[in-house]
């Protein structure tokens, strides 16, 4: 009677749904909760990874291993020395636990904290791998520097933050969450900007905010090395900007004053082209050795890191190799001094060109400072050839073999060797 009443009160739609659910449940077997725990009554396991090893999908197990709970092992343990017992009963489980903890820590840093994304952000901005960011940042900085602004006018938080925000807007990675961690900071405030000093903006550094526990890997020492590379790359960008400004000035002179057929004009273009070739060689060498070779080695070693110390050591070694290949070590100081002298001559060449306007003598455009610029070029040529000789001797002696890349780039058509 009750079942008849239930079926009578059930609508056709509910009846069909109930039949569908019964048919569906008959196709699956419900998994019952385990109510018998035999593992708790069994003997303790000496091998801590045995539960992981056993089973069809477990790790392979050495069949020669003996259980420590059988009668023979217990009797033999009375004849074993204490150090051996300690090794098997304390050291082995401890090493096993340490390996498991290390794996958990490495997974936490790579998966939860995303430490690789921070390494990539530092490469994009501090090492200027992001070309749009580097171009816009250098243009904004050096345009203000060339306009005659004093350190008190240029090196203010308002101006620097405005320059950085605009550069990030042009950047390919400026919309990433980590881009907001970068800010400008001052090491010191210079009294004046020397017009011929390539390191005028060495007082600037690009800081990166790192929270705990990432600051265990990206330490203050690492950030100092990043900023040493950043300062040198900024000097390179200064040279590129200066020579591009020389080209714009010469092009404007050719259009406005018709100096295209002038002998001095053509000579200055040749001077500029040789200087630009030198700067491009340095820039290509740095981009290849630091942004490509060192980074590839770093990522390969980072993938094999098994603990936190290995991650820290791999990152520190990567920066040390970048400093070494960037010629920023104390042993490479003589080579870097020659490069700085060449950079200073390029800035001097530009200052001499824009200091005075072009004149006209007998219908031909001439520059009042042409002789001074010719002397600057001759000094540049002397220093560049001297650098080529020094680097050639270093490569022949086997010191700093990565300089072979620089030697190949600067002497690709045997220009320096033949002359």
Secondary structure by P-SEA (a helix, b strand, c coil): caaaaaaaaccaaaaaaaaaaaaaaaabbbbbccccccccccccccccccccccccccccccccccccccaaaaaacccccaaaaaaaccaaaaaaaaaaaaaaaaaaaacccaaaaaaaaaaacccccaaaaaaaaaaaaaaaaaacccccccccaaaaaaaaaaaaaacccccccccccbbbbbcccccccccccccccccbbbbbbbcccccccccaaaaaaaaaaaaaaaaaaaaaaaaaaaaaaaaaaaaaccccccaaaaaaaaaaaaaaaaaaaaaaaaaaacccaaaaaaaaaaaacccaaaaaaaaaaaaaaaaaaacccccaaaaaaaaaaaaaaaaaaaaaaacbbbbbcccbbbbcaaaaaaaaaaaaaaaaaaaaaaaaaaaaacccccaaaaaaaaacccccccc
